[in-house]
Amino acid sequence: MPNAIFHQFLQRFCPFTETESDALFALFEPLVAGRKHHLQQEGDRVERVYFVQSGVLRGYYLKEGEEITSNFYFGPTLTGDVVALREKTTTRLNIQVIEEGTLWQARLAQIDELSAQYPIMYRLFMVFFERLYAFNHKRQLSFIYDTPTERYLKLFAERPKVMAQIPQHYIASYLGIKPESLSRIRKRIMHE
């Protein structure tokens, strides 16, 4: 069953055969991580990517002791600090379990080796990173051009799972505002 979910996830990016999907999935090992557990923390040397089959993770950075949420990862998805992985540097990205689920981990070096045998994997990561880039670019533009209320309304429309499953203080951080400001925005919207 996990491999079927993995295969379906891969099909969203490019047409994988079952053989290709099985070969890639074979590199992933189960990862047991309870709520609030960190898969990686600032300062870690990272070597792994994670497949979130189910559950919810949160990415955040620390700035002057304050947690700044950068993203939420709902299964099924892949995640990890690509920059630190590729540049072989320590990470600044903290990835924390918010809602327990089924997680898998694989070493990027092994995936790279397998990619030589199955070139479609290069295509998978290219398409995946194109989408990731587009998502982050839109988010950056939103911080430049949109008000906090507009960011909140977009989040509500585009990512309803976030609104339904994520604690309000994490949502506020993700929107770049304080929890009190989020409360005011929500009250104002409810009264309109």
C-alpha positions as CSV (number, residue, x, y, z in Angstrom):
1,M,0.0,0.0,0.0
2,P,2.7,2.6,0.8
3,N,4.3,2.0,-2.5
4,A,1.0,2.5,-4.3
5,I,0.6,5.9,-2.6
6,F,4.2,6.7,-3.6
7,H,3.6,5.6,-7.2
8,Q,0.5,7.8,-7.4
9,F,2.4,10.7,-6.0
10,L,5.2,10.3,-8.6
11,Q,2.6,10.2,-11.4
12,R,1.6,13.8,-10.5
13,F,5.0,14.9,-11.9
14,C,5.9,12.5,-14.7
15,P,4.9,9.0,-16.0
16,F,6.8,6.5,-13.9
17,T,6.6,2.8,-14.6
18,E,6.0,0.5,-11.6
19,T,9.6,-0.8,-12.0
20,E,11.0,2.8,-11.8
21,S,8.7,3.6,-8.9
22,D,9.6,0.4,-7.0
23,A,13.3,1.0,-7.5
24,L,13.1,4.5,-6.1
25,F,10.8,3.5,-3.2
26,A,13.2,0.7,-2.3
27,L,15.7,3.4,-1.2
28,F,13.2,4.8,1.4
29,E,13.2,3.5,5.0
30,P,10.4,3.9,7.5
31,L,10.9,6.8,9.9
32,V,9.1,6.8,13.3
33,A,8.6,10.4,14.5
34,G,6.1,11.5,17.1
35,R,4.4,14.9,17.3
36,K,6.8,17.8,17.8
37,H,9.7,15.6,16.8
38,H,12.2,17.3,14.5
39,L,13.4,15.5,11.3
40,Q,16.2,18.1,11.0
41,Q,17.2,21.2,13.0
42,E,19.3,24.3,12.3
43,G,23.0,23.4,12.3
44,D,22.4,19.7,11.2
45,R,24.3,18.3,8.3
46,V,21.5,16.9,6.2
47,E,21.8,13.9,3.8
48,R,18.2,12.8,3.5
49,V,15.0,13.6,1.8
50,Y,11.7,12.7,3.3
51,F,8.5,11.2,1.8
52,V,5.5,12.2,3.9
53,Q,2.9,9.5,3.1
54,S,0.5,10.9,5.7
55,G,0.6,13.4,8.5
56,V,1.7,17.0,8.6
57,L,5.1,18.7,8.9
58,R,6.0,22.3,9.5
59,G,9.1,24.0,8.1
60,Y,10.4,27.0,10.1
61,Y,13.5,29.1,10.6
62,L,14.8,30.7,13.9
63,K,15.5,34.4,13.9
64,E,16.5,36.0,17.2
65,G,14.8,33.2,19.1
66,E,11.5,33.5,17.2
67,E,10.1,30.7,15.0
68,I,9.2,31.9,11.5
69,T,7.1,29.3,9.7
70,S,8.0,28.9,6.0
71,N,5.7,26.0,5.0
72,F,3.4,23.2,5.9
73,Y,3.9,19.8,4.3
74,F,0.8,17.5,4.0
75,G,1.2,13.9,2.8
76,P,1.8,12.7,0.3
77,T,4.8,14.9,-0.5
78,L,8.5,15.1,-0.5
79,T,10.5,17.5,1.6
80,G,14.0,18.3,2.8
81,D,16.5,21.2,2.6
82,V,17.5,21.0,-1.0
83,V,20.0,23.8,-0.8
84,A,21.8,22.3,2.2
85,L,21.7,18.9,0.5
86,R,23.2,20.1,-2.8
87,E,25.7,22.5,-1.3
88,K,26.7,20.1,1.4
89,T,26.3,22.7,4.1
90,T,24.5,22.7,7.4
91,T,20.8,23.5,7.3
92,R,19.0,26.5,8.7
93,L,15.6,24.8,8.0
94,N,13.9,23.1,10.9
95,I,11.3,20.4,10.0
96,Q,9.0,19.4,12.7
97,V,6.1,16.9,12.9
98,I,2.8,18.6,13.7
99,E,0.5,15.7,13.1
100,E,1.8,12.1,13.3
101,G,1.6,10.1,10.1
102,T,3.7,7.7,8.0
103,L,7.1,9.0,7.1
104,W,9.9,7.6,5.0
105,Q,13.5,8.8,4.5
106,A,16.2,8.2,1.9
107,R,19.7,9.4,1.4
108,L,20.0,11.8,-1.5
109,A,23.3,10.3,-2.6
110,Q,21.6,6.9,-3.2
111,I,18.8,8.6,-5.2
112,D,21.5,10.3,-7.3
113,E,23.1,7.0,-8.0
114,L,19.8,5.4,-9.0
115,S,19.1,8.4,-11.3
116,A,21.9,7.3,-13.5
117,Q,20.1,4.0,-14.1
118,Y,16.6,5.6,-14.4
119,P,17.0,9.1,-16.1
120,I,13.2,9.8,-15.5
121,M,14.2,10.6,-11.9
122,Y,16.0,13.7,-13.2
123,R,12.8,14.7,-14.9
124,L,10.8,14.1,-11.6
125,F,13.1,16.3,-9.6
126,M,13.2,19.0,-12.3
127,V,9.3,19.2,-12.4
128,F,9.1,19.0,-8.6
129,F,11.5,21.8,-8.2
130,E,9.9,23.9,-10.9
131,R,6.6,23.7,-8.9
132,L,8.4,24.4,-5.7
133,Y,10.1,27.4,-7.2
134,A,6.7,28.7,-8.6
135,F,5.1,28.2,-5.2
136,N,7.9,30.1,-3.4
137,H,7.9,32.8,-6.0
138,K,4.2,33.4,-5.6
139,R,4.6,33.5,-1.8
140,Q,7.4,36.1,-2.1
141,L,5.2,38.2,-4.4
142,S,2.4,38.0,-1.9
143,F,4.6,39.4,0.8
144,I,5.6,42.2,-1.5
145,Y,2.2,43.1,-2.9
146,D,-0.6,41.8,-0.6
147,T,-1.8,43.0,2.7
148,P,-1.9,40.5,5.6
149,T,-5.7,40.2,5.1
150,E,-5.2,39.4,1.4
151,R,-2.5,36.8,2.3
152,Y,-5.0,35.3,4.8
153,L,-7.8,35.1,2.2
154,K,-5.5,33.6,-0.4
155,L,-4.4,31.0,2.1
156,F,-8.0,30.2,3.0
157,A,-8.9,29.8,-0.7
158,E,-5.7,28.0,-1.9
159,R,-4.8,25.8,1.0
160,P,-7.9,25.0,3.0
161,K,-6.1,22.1,4.8
162,V,-3.8,24.6,6.5
163,M,-6.8,26.5,7.8
164,A,-8.5,23.3,9.0
165,Q,-5.5,21.5,10.6
166,I,-2.8,24.0,11.6
167,P,-2.8,25.9,14.9
168,Q,-3.5,29.6,14.6
169,H,-0.1,30.7,15.9
170,Y,1.7,28.8,13.2
171,I,-0.7,30.3,10.6
172,A,0.1,33.8,11.9
173,S,3.8,33.1,11.6
174,Y,3.4,31.8,8.1
175,L,1.5,34.9,7.1
176,G,4.2,37.1,8.7
177,I,2.0,38.6,11.4
178,K,1.5,38.2,15.1
179,P,-1.3,35.9,16.5
180,E,-3.2,39.0,17.8
181,S,-3.2,40.5,14.2
182,L,-4.6,37.3,12.8
183,S,-7.4,37.3,15.4
184,R,-8.3,40.9,14.4
185,I,-8.3,39.9,10.7
186,R,-10.5,36.9,11.3
187,K,-13.0,38.9,13.4
188,R,-13.1,41.7,10.8
189,I,-13.8,39.1,8.0
190,M,-16.5,37.4,10.0
191,H,-18.3,40.7,10.5
192,E,-18.2,41.7,6.8
